Amino acid sequence: MALLDIVFGILQILIHNVQLVGEELDEETRKRMELRAEMLKRETTRLWQEEEQMNQEQRSQESNGFTWASLLLSALQHWQFWAVAAVLVLLFGLCWWLRKRSHEPEREEESSDSGVEEEEHEEEDDNANESEEEIDEANELGIFFEEHIQWPAQHLDRDYQTVTGLMETFILIYQHFFSNTCLPVLENAIEVGSAFEGWSPREEDITYRLLVPLKPPRGHIFHLEPGPVWLMRNFRILVDLVCTCEMEQPAGETRCFLHELEQEQRRNEGPNILDDLCTDSYLDVQKIARYFQMFVRRSWRALPISAAHRLTVLPSDRSCKFSVTRGREQRILIELLFGVQEGDSDIFVSSQYTEAAYTPSTMWPETYAVAEMKFFSHIARQAEPDTYHLRCLQLCVRCLLGRDFSTYTLKTVVMHLLTAIPLSEWRRRHFWERLNDIMMYLQSCLEEKQLNHFFIGNANVPEEIILPLELRVAEPVNLFQHLAQDPDAHEYALLEFEELRIRLRRLLLQGR
């Protein structure tokens, strides 16, 4: 009886433990365990009742003999021992199984969480690897094109010193001999064009262009008169005399060409702007070009550089173009353009050629060369060293050689894209993408017959570039207006574009 009490107590403890463990499980499992424990409890109660009944039968049969009772009691005790042992093993096994089940969800949750984290890390690593692979591929593509293409060998540092030094010398000589005359006053030359901007297409095509601003001599004034508009604005420059009686005169000078007859006679004796460089009081481009060609040729003989270099003045009726050669190898082409500034802006009227078949010698087209140079300088100050916008422009213009497309067209396209695409996306690894953008932009403009001038009516022009107010508020000027007016010209331009695209692909593949 005492043994059964002990077993019953242990059973109560185990049942309580099962209930505690079951709380950690789901509701269905807990109910199933509670039913199992209740069944074991009833089974134990039944065993206890059978023991009591057997004890009563034993007491009633004591009269049958001590030996038989002793044997029966021994057998009963052995049966009770094994029954209790079986129950204990069953209960301990049940508890162990319940505890194991209670910890499995936690391990599964931890395993699931760790699995999710590992998957996230793997996904992040994969994305990072893919991104790195894409960048590497883009870099390799940019490096391939950059190294594969035969770029023109430009000796900018060496030639730059020669060109700028020579121009400074010419201007100093001119100012020394003609500062107190009635000829135009020369200001410092402004570097313009592809050579100074850094995108000359071929070595043999590199020409160093400089714009020489002209100021009216003392006692004269320039009036800009708008002329006919072909593609761009054009002007005539009227030269007029002004009274200098009330003006401060240089030391030893009291001349006024309007009111002093003696001074007027002295003016007519020497070279003067109205008689030598004008036609009907309008500044004549061709006369100015011929005059400066003669001046350069005569001044060259007095320069120390003439001992080791040879000067050749080249034919040009609207500029002063010449070459400087040392031996048989080094040859530098220089072209001097002349211009008059519009107010205090970066826009000039210049001696350059126009798009018209014939340009009168007194017609001065508007030029944006100085503004363009300032724009590319502005980009260069903001760009990283490996920014490839100039390489893109250089490559595209190189494919234009021999075609009817104007280099100014592609230059305009690139300037528009430079204000639309961040400079961080013009790096070497974006080289191929930007070339595609240039071609797609040009194709779109050709199909729409619309390419707006960059500096006229464009709100994206950097503020540091000074434009006349009428240009900032003007309606955009369509550089492809002629294509809209001439269907045959438009069809031909599309064919030229296809040839340009083929040339570009061939150049990228073959390198030349």
SVG drawing of the C-alpha trace seen along z (x, -y; Angstrom):
<svg xmlns="http://www.w3.org/2000/svg" viewBox="-13 -123 81 148">
<polyline fill="none" stroke="black" stroke-width="0.4" points="0.0,0.0 2.9,-2.3 4.5,-1.5 1.3,-2.4 1.1,-5.8 4.6,-6.6 3.9,-5.7 0.7,-7.7 2.6,-10.8 5.2,-10.5 2.4,-10.2 0.8,-13.4 4.1,-15.2 4.6,-13.9 1.0,-14.9 1.7,-18.4 4.9,-18.5 3.1,-17.3 0.6,-20.2 3.4,-22.7 5.2,-21.4 2.0,-21.3 1.4,-25.0 4.3,-25.6 2.6,-23.5 -0.4,-24.2 -3.9,-23.7 -4.6,-20.4 -1.3,-18.8 -2.0,-19.9 -5.5,-18.4 -4.1,-15.2 -1.5,-15.0 -4.0,-15.8 -6.2,-12.9 -3.2,-10.6 -2.3,-11.6 -5.9,-11.2 -6.0,-7.7 -2.8,-6.8 -4.3,-8.1 -7.4,-6.0 -5.2,-2.9 -3.2,-3.5 -6.4,-3.9 -7.7,-0.6 -4.5,1.1 -4.8,-0.3 -8.4,1.0 -7.4,4.4 -4.6,4.5 -7.2,3.7 -9.5,6.4 -6.7,8.9 -5.7,8.0 -9.2,8.7 -9.2,12.0 -5.9,12.8 -7.2,12.1 -10.3,14.3 -8.2,17.2 -5.6,17.1 -7.2,20.1 -6.3,22.2 -2.7,22.3 0.3,20.1 2.5,21.6 0.0,21.1 -0.7,17.5 3.0,16.7 3.6,18.0 0.6,16.0 1.7,12.8 5.2,13.2 3.8,13.6 1.5,10.6 4.4,8.5 6.5,9.5 3.6,8.6 3.1,5.3 6.8,4.4 6.9,5.1 3.6,3.2 4.8,0.2 8.2,0.3 6.4,0.4 4.2,-2.6 7.3,-4.6 9.1,-3.8 6.1,-4.8 5.7,-8.1 9.3,-9.1 9.3,-8.3 6.2,-10.4 7.8,-13.4 11.0,-13.1 9.0,-13.1 6.9,-16.1 10.0,-18.1 11.6,-17.4 8.4,-18.4 8.2,-21.7 11.7,-22.8 11.3,-21.8 9.3,-24.9 11.9,-27.2 14.7,-25.4 12.6,-25.5 11.9,-29.3 15.6,-30.0 16.5,-27.9 13.9,-29.7 15.1,-33.1 18.7,-32.2 17.8,-30.8 16.0,-34.1 19.0,-36.1 21.3,-33.9 19.1,-34.2 19.0,-38.0 22.8,-38.2 23.2,-35.9 20.8,-38.0 22.6,-41.2 25.9,-39.6 24.5,-38.5 23.2,-42.0 26.5,-43.5 28.4,-41.0 26.1,-41.6 26.5,-45.4 30.3,-45.0 30.2,-42.7 28.2,-45.3 30.6,-48.1 33.6,-45.9 32.1,-45.1 31.3,-48.7 34.8,-49.7 36.3,-47.0 34.2,-48.2 35.3,-51.8 38.9,-50.9 38.7,-48.8 37.4,-51.6 39.7,-54.1 42.8,-52.0 41.6,-50.5 40.9,-53.7 43.8,-55.6 43.3,-59.1 45.1,-62.1 48.4,-62.9 47.9,-66.4 50.9,-68.2 48.7,-70.8 51.2,-71.8 54.1,-72.4 52.0,-74.0 50.0,-76.0 53.1,-77.8 54.2,-78.5 50.8,-79.8 50.0,-82.0 53.6,-83.4 53.5,-84.2 50.1,-86.0 51.2,-88.0 54.3,-89.2 52.2,-90.2 49.8,-92.2 52.6,-94.0 54.2,-94.9 50.9,-96.2 50.1,-98.2 53.6,-99.7 53.4,-101.0 49.7,-101.7 48.5,-102.8 48.4,-106.5 46.8,-106.1 43.3,-105.8 43.5,-102.1 41.5,-99.7 42.7,-98.9 43.6,-95.2 42.7,-93.5 44.2,-90.2 43.3,-87.3 40.7,-84.8 41.3,-81.1 38.3,-79.4 37.5,-76.3 38.1,-72.6 41.9,-72.7 41.6,-74.7 38.4,-73.0 40.2,-69.6 38.2,-67.7 40.0,-68.1 39.1,-65.0 42.5,-64.4 46.1,-65.5 46.2,-67.0 43.0,-68.9 44.2,-70.7 43.9,-74.4 44.5,-76.9 41.9,-79.6 41.9,-82.8 39.4,-85.6 41.0,-89.1 38.5,-91.7 38.6,-95.0 37.9,-98.3 37.3,-101.6 40.3,-104.0 40.1,-107.3 37.6,-109.6 35.6,-106.8 32.7,-104.6 31.2,-101.3 27.4,-101.0 26.0,-97.4 23.3,-97.4 21.3,-94.2 21.5,-92.7 19.5,-89.9 18.9,-86.8 19.9,-83.6 20.5,-80.9 21.9,-83.1 21.9,-86.8 24.2,-89.0 25.3,-92.6 27.0,-95.4 29.4,-97.6 29.1,-101.3 32.2,-103.3 31.4,-106.9 33.4,-109.9 32.7,-111.4 33.6,-114.6 36.5,-114.4 36.8,-118.0 35.4,-117.4 37.2,-114.1 40.5,-113.7 43.3,-113.5 46.5,-111.6 49.6,-113.6 50.6,-115.9 47.4,-115.3 44.5,-117.8 43.1,-116.4 39.4,-116.3 38.8,-115.0 35.3,-116.6 36.1,-120.2 39.8,-120.8 40.7,-121.0 44.4,-120.5 43.7,-117.3 41.5,-116.1 44.2,-116.7 46.7,-114.8 44.2,-111.9 44.0,-111.7 47.8,-111.6 48.3,-108.4 46.5,-105.0 43.0,-105.2 40.1,-102.9 37.6,-104.7 39.8,-105.0 41.8,-101.7 39.5,-99.2 35.9,-100.3 33.6,-100.2 31.1,-103.0 31.8,-103.6 31.1,-100.0 33.9,-97.8 35.1,-95.5 36.1,-91.9 38.3,-91.3 40.2,-94.5 41.0,-93.8 42.1,-90.2 44.5,-91.4 45.9,-94.1 46.7,-91.8 48.1,-89.2 50.6,-91.8 51.3,-92.9 52.0,-89.3 54.3,-88.7 56.4,-91.9 56.5,-91.5 57.7,-87.9 61.1,-89.0 61.9,-90.9 61.1,-88.0 63.8,-85.7 61.6,-82.7 62.0,-83.3 65.6,-82.0 64.5,-78.4 60.9,-78.4 59.3,-79.2 56.1,-81.2 53.7,-80.6 50.7,-82.8 47.7,-80.8 45.0,-82.2 41.9,-83.4 39.6,-86.3 37.9,-86.5 40.7,-85.7 44.4,-85.7 45.6,-82.1 49.2,-81.0 51.4,-78.0 54.6,-77.9 56.9,-75.1 60.1,-73.8 62.1,-71.5 59.9,-69.0 57.9,-67.6 56.4,-70.2 53.7,-72.2 51.3,-74.4 48.2,-76.0 46.9,-79.2 43.9,-81.2 43.1,-84.7 39.4,-85.7 38.4,-89.3 35.4,-90.3 33.5,-93.1 31.8,-92.5 28.1,-93.0 28.0,-95.2 29.7,-93.5 28.4,-90.0 30.3,-86.8 28.7,-87.2 30.6,-88.7 30.1,-89.6 33.0,-88.1 34.8,-87.7 33.9,-84.0 32.1,-82.5 28.4,-82.2 26.1,-79.4 25.1,-81.5 26.6,-80.7 27.8,-84.3 28.6,-86.7 29.2,-90.4 32.5,-91.6 30.7,-94.1 28.5,-91.4 29.6,-90.2 27.8,-87.0 27.1,-86.6 29.5,-84.1 29.1,-82.1 32.7,-80.8 33.6,-82.6 30.5,-81.5 31.1,-77.9 34.7,-78.1 33.4,-79.3 30.8,-76.6 33.4,-73.8 35.6,-75.5 32.7,-75.5 32.1,-71.8 35.8,-71.0 35.9,-72.7 33.1,-70.5 34.0,-67.2 36.2,-64.4 39.5,-63.7 38.1,-60.6 35.0,-62.4 34.8,-61.5 32.4,-64.1 35.2,-65.5 36.2,-62.0 32.6,-61.3 32.4,-64.6 35.8,-64.0 34.9,-60.5 31.6,-61.6 33.1,-64.5 35.9,-62.3 33.2,-60.2 31.8,-63.3 34.8,-64.1 33.9,-64.1 30.2,-64.2 27.7,-67.1 26.9,-67.2 28.2,-70.2 30.5,-69.7 28.5,-72.4 25.5,-70.2 27.2,-67.5 28.7,-70.1 25.2,-71.5 23.9,-68.0 26.6,-67.3 26.1,-70.6 22.4,-69.9 23.1,-66.5 25.8,-67.9 23.0,-70.0 20.5,-67.1 22.7,-64.2 24.7,-64.5 28.5,-64.8 28.9,-61.8 27.4,-59.7 30.0,-60.9 32.8,-58.8 34.9,-56.3 32.7,-53.4 29.7,-55.2 31.6,-55.9 29.5,-53.5 26.2,-54.6 26.9,-58.3 27.8,-57.6 24.5,-55.9 22.7,-58.9 24.4,-61.2 23.3,-59.1 19.8,-58.7 19.4,-62.4 20.7,-63.3 18.4,-60.8 15.4,-62.1 16.2,-65.7 16.5,-64.6 13.2,-62.8 11.4,-65.7 13.4,-68.2 14.1,-70.2 17.5,-71.0 17.4,-74.1 20.4,-76.4 22.1,-76.0 22.5,-79.7 19.3,-81.2 16.2,-81.0 17.7,-78.2 17.1,-78.4 19.8,-75.7 22.7,-77.9 25.0,-78.4 24.6,-81.8 28.3,-82.6 28.0,-82.8 26.9,-86.4 24.3,-86.6 22.5,-89.7 19.0,-89.9 17.4,-89.5 19.1,-86.1 17.9,-84.9 14.3,-85.8 14.2,-85.0 12.3,-82.0 14.5,-79.0 16.2,-78.9 15.8,-75.7 19.1,-74.7 17.2,-72.1 14.7,-74.6 16.1,-73.9 15.2,-70.2 11.6,-71.2 11.4,-73.3 13.1,-70.9 11.9,-67.2 14.8,-66.1 17.3,-67.7 15.6,-65.9 15.8,-62.5 19.4,-63.1 20.2,-64.0 18.7,-60.7 20.9,-58.8 23.9,-60.8 23.0,-59.9 22.9,-56.2 26.4,-56.5 27.6,-58.3 26.3,-55.5 28.0,-52.9 31.3,-54.8 31.1,-55.1 30.6,-51.4 33.4,-50.7 35.7,-53.1 34.8,-51.5 35.6,-48.0 38.6,-48.7 40.0,-51.6 40.6,-53.9"/>
</svg>
